[in-house]
Amino acid sequence: MSVLARPLRAAVCSLLVLAGCAAVSPAAVASPGCASGGRAVRYVVAFDRGTPESSARQQASAGCGQLVGYYPQISVAVVTSADRAFADRLGPERAFSAQATRTAAEQPGAAAQPARATLPLSDPARVPAADLSSQQWDMNLIGAPAAHQVTEGSRSVVVGVLDSGVDPKHPDLAAAIDPDDSAGCLTGVPDPSPAAWQPTTSAHGTHVAGIIAAADDRKGITGVAPGVRIASVKVIDDRGYADPEAAVCGIMWSAARHLPIANSSWFVNPWSLSCVRGNDRGVVHEVLARAVEYATSQGTLNVAAATNEAVDLTPSGRSGSPSAAGKCEALPAGLRDVVTASAISPDRVKSGYSSYGLGVVDVTAPGGDDDRCVVSTVPGGYAPMCGTSMAAPHVAGVLALLKSVHPTWTAAELRRALDSRATSMPCPDDYDLTGDGAQDAYCSGYDGYNGFYGHGLVDARTAVAPAQNGLPSPAR
């Protein structure tokens, strides 16, 4: 458990039980022969399904580790160990440490990366009050202003923003933040204290949150669903990493808190490229697949960004199946139960940086390009950012509007409605962005479903239009 959580141990542990994660007391004694004195690192461990927490603790201890958190629903644990042989003892196909992988990749004698500057939270009195709606080409592109004539969203709908933390003092977000459903997950075990889920060095999560739910107050910007609430679930650390254990924690927290939609504008580290895999032996794929599948079964629909690597992604198998070795697998974007968004520019063409892939991309949304990015909230004000990270929250916002007008719909029904009400976008005849005569990427599929745009551009107006206008409800 993190230092920040220690003073709140009793309260935190009661919340962890509700979150489906057992916080384990540090009572285990290391087995004889275990190396000690080194730096302890975190591992995520996939135990056999159905493994009770007591057995998981014993196995971790026998391998020279200490169980610090356990998700019994999916038999995934967070373990710390100072013994470098821990993964080998437990089985490299079961245990993986992103921290250890990064440490091993560091060059001896290399200078430490400079620490990122700490971001102060917003001072509401100093946040510019100018109306920036004229700069929101993205909202016009998906029909958000027209959708707001039908609904701006219900406060009973809470969207999980799994990211770097959300500024609760920003005037465009203060009324939307739901502190009771917010938590920090950087240790792999949820910590509901405000310090654990607020941003520290990154504006990314605050920007994503604004796209979803910034207030419609004629100041600053307006989100896709300004009437819904958001939960800040911090999974990205101060160096910009989303480690597997933090990702699992965020997804499981969202399910336990019954959040109908969760947005993941990131992919798991430590790899810099989706198609350059480390030595995780499929562990990361397995734990994330289990978490996403469980969350979906509990009614939480996960939205993910397709990544900004401009690569052709391959679909990921379900839990229990091999990961896509030798291919470009982005996690969680490639998982079947995830709604994955590619990014388009203002001219409705796939952004050059956006990854793509038939069977991976479900829909597309505004992400911007070099000339026009997406303006949204950041601590202290507003700023433009480009990326599939910006496309995904547009999708999450449309889903939040759908959930608002159809509160009884399941995750599967929301997904079918999103897909069926998107505006079809065919593959471009010519995708030469640089003008050098060569195609910059190849789009496969057909007009109604392809690797660049999936089922098409999300349409907020059509999504919430009354059924009597001839729009079909998703089949049950």
Buried (B, 14 or more C-beta within 10 A) or exposed (E): BBEBBEEBEEEBBEBBEEBBBBBBEEEBEBEEEBEEEEEBBBBBBBBEEEBEBEEBBEBBBBBBBBBBBBBBBBBBBBBBBBBBEBBEBBBBEBBBBBBBBBEEEEEEEEEEEEEEEEBEBBEEEEBEEEEBBEBBBBBBBBBBBBBBEBBBBBEEBBBBBBBBBBBBBBBBBEEBBBBEBBBBBBBBBBBBBBEBBBBBBBBBBBBBBBBBBBBBBEBBBBBBBBBBBBBBBBBBBBEEBBBBBBBBBBBBBBBBBEBBBBBBBBBBBBBEEBBEBBEBBBBBBBBBBBBBBBBBEBBBBBBBBBBBBBBBBBBBBBBEEEBBEEBBBBBBBBBBBBBBBBBBBBEBBBBBBBBBBBBBBBBBBBBBBEEBBBBBBBBBBBBBBBBBBBBBBBBBBBBBBBBBBBEEBBBBBBBBBBBBBBBBBBBBEEBEBEEEEEEEBEBEBEEBBBBBBBBBBBBBBBBBBEEEEEBEEBEE
